Amino acid sequence: MILYGHALSSASYRVRIALALKGLQVSSVLLNLRAGEQRLEEFLQINSQGFVPALATDDGVVLTQSVAIIEYLDEIHPEPPLLPKAPVARARVRALAQAIACDVHPLNNLRVLQYLENELQHDKATRETWYRHWVPGRRNRALLSRRCADHGGCVSGASGVQRAALCSGPSPVSTDRRDRRCLPRPARVSGSRAGTPGLSASSEAAAPGRAGAGPRPTMRRSAGP
């Protein structure tokens, strides 16, 4: 399998966590999103959305969207499970994961922040104010903290690390890049990575392309104008 991603992409990060937890080996191809490699025709032939992550299976099928990729991995490699067995518990874990992946993460996105800068011509102070309102704002922190507390934390249950942890784990790291005020309870997932198999192995610091992580494969630019 080949995982197309970016070292600092939260969505790519959560897929790397799932792969590590399942003990699955993949080849990694990292795109330089700031240089626009995701918009190269070579990558658009792989994922027409021009987003990461994208997972190319050994059968040549390309899967996109991190949560869908994680669900696929959980279905074809059911051990260790990423969802609890009880239907209500499964629904709660899915809800927490979607609260992060659908409500918070899309606003903490390079293309959104670049639009604020390039198209709307907002200065850095305005962009930071906008970002702090939507991403690490009080409502998001309170929502995720309360949900984690109500459901016994993000890392719990017979399945060990559940799907909610895959989504919440990268969030404090991603938030830290701009604002050290992290999500109180979900941040414990980030803090516990070193002692959790899979989480430490898939951390952003260990991702291909980071210092000390080995060579950084990249997309080749197509010849032509």
C-alpha positions in Angstrom: 0.0 0.0 0.0 1.1 3.6 -0.6 0.0 6.4 1.7 0.1 9.9 0.1 0.2 12.5 2.8 2.0 15.4 4.5 4.1 15.2 7.7 2.0 18.0 9.4 -1.4 17.0 8.1 -3.7 16.0 11.0 -5.8 13.8 8.6 -2.7 12.0 7.4 -1.5 11.6 10.9 -4.7 9.9 12.1 -4.3 7.4 9.2 -0.7 6.7 10.2 -1.9 6.0 13.7 -4.4 3.5 12.5 -1.8 1.8 10.3 0.6 1.6 13.2 -2.0 0.2 15.5 -2.9 -2.5 13.0 0.8 -3.2 12.4 0.5 -2.5 8.7 3.4 -1.4 6.6 3.0 1.1 3.8 5.2 3.2 1.5 4.9 6.9 2.2 4.9 9.6 -0.4 4.8 13.1 1.1 3.6 16.1 -0.8 4.7 19.6 -0.1 1.3 21.2 0.3 2.7 24.8 0.7 4.4 24.4 -2.7 1.1 23.1 -4.2 2.3 19.6 -5.1 -1.3 18.4 -4.3 -2.5 20.3 -7.3 0.0 18.7 -9.7 -1.7 16.7 -12.5 0.3 13.6 -11.3 -1.4 13.7 -8.0 -4.8 14.7 -9.3 -4.8 11.5 -11.3 -4.6 9.7 -7.9 -7.1 11.9 -6.0 -9.1 14.4 -8.1 -9.9 16.4 -5.0 -6.2 17.2 -4.6 -6.4 16.4 -0.8 -4.3 14.2 1.5 -4.4 11.6 2.7 -5.0 9.1 -0.1 -4.3 5.4 0.3 -3.5 3.3 -2.8 -4.2 -0.4 -2.0 -2.2 -3.3 -3.4 -5.1 -3.9 -5.8 -4.7 -0.4 -7.3 -7.8 1.0 -5.6 -7.3 4.6 -4.2 -9.2 5.5 -1.0 -9.6 9.0 0.2 -10.8 10.9 3.3 -9.1 9.9 6.5 -12.1 8.5 8.5 -13.2 6.4 5.5 -9.7 5.0 5.2 -9.6 4.2 8.9 -12.9 2.4 8.6 -11.6 0.4 5.7 -8.5 -0.6 7.6 -10.6 -1.6 10.6 -12.8 -3.8 8.4 -10.1 -5.7 6.6 -7.8 -5.9 9.7 -10.3 -6.2 12.6 -7.6 -6.7 15.3 -7.1 -4.7 17.3 -10.6 -3.2 17.0 -11.0 0.6 16.8 -14.6 0.6 17.9 -16.1 -0.9 21.1 -18.6 -3.7 20.7 -21.8 -2.1 22.2 -23.9 -0.2 19.6 -24.4 2.9 21.9 -20.7 3.0 22.7 -19.8 2.7 19.0 -22.1 5.6 18.2 -20.6 7.8 20.9 -17.0 7.1 19.6 -18.1 7.9 16.0 -19.8 11.1 17.2 -16.6 12.3 19.0 -14.5 11.4 16.0 -16.8 13.3 13.7 -16.9 16.3 16.0 -13.2 16.7 15.4 -12.9 15.5 11.8 -16.0 17.3 10.5 -16.5 20.3 12.8 -13.0 21.4 13.9 -10.4 20.1 11.4 -11.9 21.7 8.2 -11.3 25.1 9.7 -7.8 24.2 10.7 -6.8 23.7 7.1 -4.0 25.2 5.0 -6.3 26.0 2.1 -8.7 27.9 4.4 -5.9 29.9 6.0 -4.3 30.6 2.6 -7.7 31.9 1.4 -7.9 34.3 4.4 -4.4 35.6 3.5 -4.4 35.6 -0.3 -8.0 36.1 -1.4 -9.5 38.1 1.5 -6.2 40.0 2.2 -6.4 39.6 6.0 -3.3 40.5 7.9 -1.6 38.0 10.3 -3.3 39.5 13.4 -6.7 39.1 11.9 -6.0 35.6 10.7 -4.8 34.6 14.1 -7.9 36.1 15.7 -10.2 34.2 13.3 -8.2 31.0 13.9 -8.4 31.2 17.7 -12.1 31.8 17.6 -12.9 28.7 15.5 -10.3 26.1 16.3 -9.1 26.2 19.9 -12.0 28.4 21.0 -13.8 27.9 24.3 -16.8 26.2 22.7 -14.7 23.5 21.0 -12.6 22.9 24.1 -15.7 22.7 26.3 -17.5 20.4 23.9 -14.7 17.9 23.4 -13.7 18.0 27.1 -17.2 17.3 28.2 -17.8 14.5 25.7 -14.5 12.8 26.6 -15.4 13.1 30.3 -18.9 11.8 29.7 -17.6 8.8 27.8 -14.7 7.9 30.1 -12.0 9.6 28.1 -10.7 9.3 24.6 -8.5 6.3 25.2 -10.6 3.7 27.0 -12.6 0.5 26.7 -11.8 -3.0 25.6 -10.5 -1.9 22.2 -7.8 0.2 23.8 -7.2 3.1 21.5 -10.5 3.8 19.8 -11.4 5.7 16.7 -12.1 8.9 18.6 -8.5 8.9 19.8 -7.3 8.6 16.2 -9.0 11.9 15.5 -8.3 13.7 18.8 -4.7 12.6 19.0 -3.4 14.9 16.2 -5.6 17.8 17.3 -3.5 19.2 20.2 -0.3 18.9 18.1 -2.0 20.7 15.2 -3.4 23.3 17.5 0.0 23.7 19.2 1.5 24.9 15.9 -0.4 28.2 16.3 -1.7 28.3 19.9 -0.5 26.4 23.0 -4.0 26.4 24.5 -4.9 22.8 23.7 -8.0 20.8 24.4 -7.7 19.8 28.1 -9.0 16.2 28.1 -8.2 15.1 24.6 -4.7 16.5 25.0 -4.1 13.6 27.3 -4.2 11.4 24.3 -1.3 13.4 22.8 0.5 13.2 26.1 0.1 9.5 26.4 1.4 8.7 22.9 4.8 7.7 24.1 3.3 4.8 26.2 0.8 3.7 23.7 1.9 1.3 20.9 1.1 2.8 17.5 0.6 6.3 18.7 4.3 7.0 19.3 5.4 5.2 16.2 3.0 7.3 14.0 3.8 10.6 15.6 4.4 13.7 13.5 8.0 13.8 14.7 8.5 10.2 13.4 6.8 10.8 10.1 8.9 10.5 6.9 10.3 13.9 6.0 10.8 15.1 9.5 14.3 15.6 11.0 15.8 12.2 11.9 13.0 10.3 10.1 14.9 9.3 7.0 14.5 10.3 3.4 11.5 12.3 2.2 9.9 10.8 -0.9 8.0 13.5 -2.9 5.8 13.7 -5.9 7.7 14.2 -9.1 6.7 17.2 -11.1 5.4 16.4 -14.5 7.3 17.6 -17.5 5.8 20.4 -19.5 4.9 24.0 -19.1 
